[in-house]
Amino acid sequence: MDRRALSHDEVADDLPAYLLGALDDEGCEAVAAHLATCPVCQRERARLEATIGALATLAPVADPPTDLRDRLLARLDADADGSPPTPQDPPAAATPAPVSRLDTPRWMRFALAAAAVLIVGLGIALALIARDLAHVRSDLAELREEQQMAAAALTGAARAIPLVSEGATHAYGTLYVSEDDHEALLVVTEIPPTPDGRVYQVWLREGEARTSAGVFTVDDSGRAVLRLQAPRPIADYQAMGITEEPGPTGSPGPTSPPLATCSLS
């Protein structure tokens, strides 16, 4: 019988256990099958692996005293024959201060301190994992929204207009225009990410006038989806172009050559 494919949300919930080896064989195979074809979950796996790897540096291991082994063996021998263990060092000349039987040995205090640091480190790691899970859920929600928008455009679009790259930049995508020409959806499948503080801005050309139809940035794969914000029907414009502009809101008019264009007439 075919194994049921996991959803994005199910994989997001199972990823920590998968990376820690806490899933059964069937669960591991299902998560691995999803990871093989999902770039979003692959990026989340990389983030979680980095977080889990950082656990090793959160709490250094405290070495016990070098004579701990000898003292433990002496205590075991004493328990076996009923005699007290032979002290390894002669008693000090000065009378030692009274020591309570409840005093914690020094090596044990070291071990308890190390355990406390590990507990704190584990809490920090769990908080980081929770934060990363929130990020991947947000990414998945955005991806689902983009897919829904693209699906709506594909089913209701009367025209699908491919982008034409301008200059040396390779830009690939499609503009989907609704049957009544009142709505348009730009689906970018490959365009270089913008530098920090920069965005892509979409322009609709009517004669010599340029009207901004929105700004966008792309993910690491160069993808984006933008619903154009046009004051009039798309059919009123002759062409569309994409330029790189200052972020986050773009410019009143184009300040750089277009990276991609398409004809609307």
C-alpha positions as a printed Julia matrix, in Angstrom:
265×3 Matrix{Float64}:
   0.0    0.0     0.0
   1.31   3.45   -0.88
   2.52   5.56    2.01
   0.53   8.77    2.61
   2.55  11.86    1.74
   3.07  14.28    4.62
   1.87  17.88    4.47
   4.16  20.87    5.1
   2.69  21.34    8.6
   3.22  17.67    9.5
   6.84  17.81    8.36
   7.4   21.07   10.3
   6.12  19.33   13.45
   8.21  16.18   12.87
  11.5   17.79   11.77
  13.02  18.21   15.28
  12.28  14.59   16.17
  13.55  13.46   12.76
  16.88  15.27   13.2
  17.25  13.95   16.76
  16.56  10.36   15.64
  13.35  10.13   17.67
  11.01   9.05   14.83
  10.22   5.45   13.95
  11.35   4.02   10.61
   8.07   4.79    8.86
   8.08   8.39   10.11
  11.71   8.89    9.05
  10.98   7.57    5.55
   7.94   9.84    5.19
   9.84  12.95    6.29
  12.83  12.07    4.1
  10.55  11.62    1.08
   9.03  15.07    1.63
  12.42  16.71    2.17
  13.69  15.33   -1.12
  11.24  17.51   -3.09
  10.53  20.53   -0.84
  13.06  23.42   -0.89
  11.24  25.24    1.94
  11.54  22.3     4.33
  15.13  21.7     3.19
  16.03  25.23    4.3
  14.27  24.66    7.63
  16.18  21.39    8.12
  19.45  23.28    7.62
  18.42  25.89   10.22
  17.42  23.23   12.76
  20.63  21.26   12.17
  22.63  24.4    12.92
  20.61  24.97   16.1
  21.01  21.4    17.31
  24.72  21.48   16.49
  25.09  24.55   18.68
  23.98  22.51   21.71
  27.45  21.04   21.96
  28.9   24.5    22.61
  26.32  25.68   25.13
  27.71  23.74   28.09
  31.36  22.62   28.33
  31.87  19.28   30.03
  33.52  19.56   33.45
  36.3   17.03   34.05
  36.13  15.24   37.44
  39.14  15.37   39.79
  42.04  13.19   38.65
  41.98  11.11   41.88
  38.24  10.38   41.64
  38.76   6.86   40.22
  41.16   5.86   43.02
  38.85   7.19   45.74
  35.83   5.38   44.31
  37.74   2.08   44.07
  38.93   2.48   47.66
  35.36   3.09   48.83
  34.14  -0.01   46.98
  36.88  -2.13   48.58
  35.92  -0.79   52.01
  32.27  -1.66   51.45
  33.28  -5.18   50.44
  35.4   -6.04   53.55
  33.69  -3.77   56.07
  36.84  -1.78   56.83
  37.25   1.93   56.25
  39.28   2.94   53.2
  42.96   3.64   53.72
  43.65   7.34   53.32
  46.12   8.1    50.53
  47.47  11.29   52.08
  48.74  11.73   55.69
  46.52  13.87   57.91
  47.36  17.54   58.02
  49.32  18.81   61.02
  46.65  21.33   61.91
  43.33  20.14   63.26
  40.83  20.37   60.42
  37.59  22.2    60.89
  34.57  19.97   61.53
  33.0   18.76   58.32
  29.33  17.96   58.13
  28.33  14.62   56.65
  25.87  16.6    54.53
  28.66  18.59   52.82
  28.7   17.97   49.06
  32.03  16.68   47.66
  33.8   19.18   45.46
  33.65  17.01   42.33
  29.9   16.58   42.81
  29.46  20.34   42.98
  31.29  20.58   39.66
  29.0   17.93   38.17
  25.86  19.64   39.48
  27.02  22.98   38.09
  27.69  21.41   34.71
  24.25  19.78   34.77
  22.65  23.12   35.58
  24.42  24.75   32.65
  23.26  21.91   30.4
  19.66  22.4    31.54
  19.85  26.12   30.83
  21.47  25.41   27.47
  18.74  22.91   26.62
  16.11  25.51   27.46
  17.81  28.0    25.15
  18.03  25.4    22.4
  14.34  24.52   22.74
  13.47  28.21   22.53
  15.58  28.51   19.36
  13.87  25.46   17.86
  10.44  26.91   18.69
  11.43  30.18   17.04
  12.68  28.35   13.95
   9.44  26.36   13.77
   7.5   29.63   13.87
   9.63  30.88   10.98
   9.03  27.8     8.84
   5.28  27.94    9.52
   5.3   31.58    8.42
   7.27  30.64    5.28
   4.84  27.82    4.54
   1.84  30.13    5.0
   3.35  32.61    2.54
   4.1   29.79    0.1
   0.51  28.51    0.31
  -0.81  32.03   -0.29
   1.43  32.41   -3.34
   0.32  29.04   -4.67
  -3.35  29.92   -4.18
  -2.89  33.25   -5.93
  -1.04  31.61   -8.8
  -3.69  28.9    -9.11
  -6.44  31.52   -9.23
  -4.53  33.41  -11.9
  -3.96  30.31  -14.0
  -7.62  29.26  -13.9
  -9.18  32.7   -14.4
  -6.64  34.42  -16.63
  -7.55  35.32  -20.18
  -3.94  36.17  -21.1
  -0.56  34.84  -19.99
   2.21  37.21  -21.08
   5.85  36.07  -20.63
   8.46  38.54  -19.4
  11.27  39.56  -21.74
  14.71  40.03  -20.15
  16.46  43.32  -20.84
  20.24  43.72  -20.86
  22.5   41.15  -19.21
  20.09  40.26  -16.39
  18.11  37.06  -16.85
  14.55  37.51  -15.59
  11.88  34.88  -16.09
   8.21  35.08  -15.24
   4.68  35.52  -16.51
   2.02  38.21  -16.17
  -1.49  36.76  -15.9
  -4.28  39.18  -16.85
  -7.91  38.54  -15.91
 -10.63  38.27  -18.53
 -12.06  41.7   -17.68
  -8.56  43.28  -17.71
  -9.11  44.69  -14.21
  -6.67  42.41  -12.38
  -3.2   41.08  -13.11
  -0.88  38.76  -11.25
   2.89  38.78  -11.81
   4.56  35.42  -11.12
   8.36  35.72  -11.16
  10.15  32.37  -11.38
  13.76  33.57  -11.62
  15.34  36.97  -11.05
  18.47  37.87   -9.03
  17.79  38.9    -5.4
  18.15  42.62   -4.75
  20.92  44.04   -2.53
  20.0   45.04    1.02
  17.78  48.1     1.09
  16.63  47.66   -2.52
  13.39  46.34   -4.03
  11.96  45.58   -7.44
   9.25  47.97   -8.63
   6.67  47.26  -11.33
   5.69  50.03  -13.74
   2.77  50.31  -16.15
   3.48  52.49  -19.18
   0.88  54.68  -20.85
   2.6   56.77  -23.49
   5.48  58.48  -21.69
   3.85  58.18  -18.25
   4.89  55.5   -15.77
   2.52  54.32  -13.01
   3.8   52.21  -10.11
   1.91  48.93   -9.71
   3.72  47.68   -6.59
   7.07  46.56   -5.21
   8.41  43.12   -4.36
  11.49  41.16   -3.33
  12.33  37.58   -4.23
  13.33  34.57   -2.14
  16.67  32.79   -2.38
  15.47  30.97   -5.5
  14.54  34.22   -7.25
  10.76  33.69   -6.98
   7.95  36.1    -6.12
   4.24  36.68   -6.67
   2.71  40.17   -6.88
  -0.87  41.25   -7.5
  -0.57  44.43   -9.54
  -2.18  47.53   -8.05
  -3.37  49.47  -11.09
  -5.7   52.49  -10.84
  -7.27  51.6   -14.19
  -7.84  48.41  -16.23
  -4.67  46.76  -17.47
  -5.89  47.19  -21.05
  -5.42  50.96  -20.69
  -1.63  50.51  -20.58
   0.76  49.62  -23.39
   3.54  47.84  -21.49
   4.87  46.74  -18.12
   8.45  46.96  -16.84
  10.45  46.01  -13.73
  13.25  48.16  -12.31
  15.42  48.02   -9.18
  14.64  50.89   -6.8
  15.4   52.04   -3.22
  13.4   50.17   -0.57
  11.16  49.66    1.08
   8.51  51.57   -0.92
  10.25  52.26   -4.22
  10.49  55.52   -6.15
   7.98  58.02   -7.6
   9.41  57.18  -11.02
  11.93  54.72  -12.5
  15.55  55.51  -11.58
  17.25  52.56  -13.31
  16.93  50.7   -16.63
  14.3   47.93  -16.73
  15.41  44.37  -16.01
  12.37  42.87  -17.72
   9.39  44.09  -19.73
   6.29  42.79  -21.48
   3.83  44.27  -23.95
   0.21  44.68  -22.85
  -1.25  45.78  -26.17
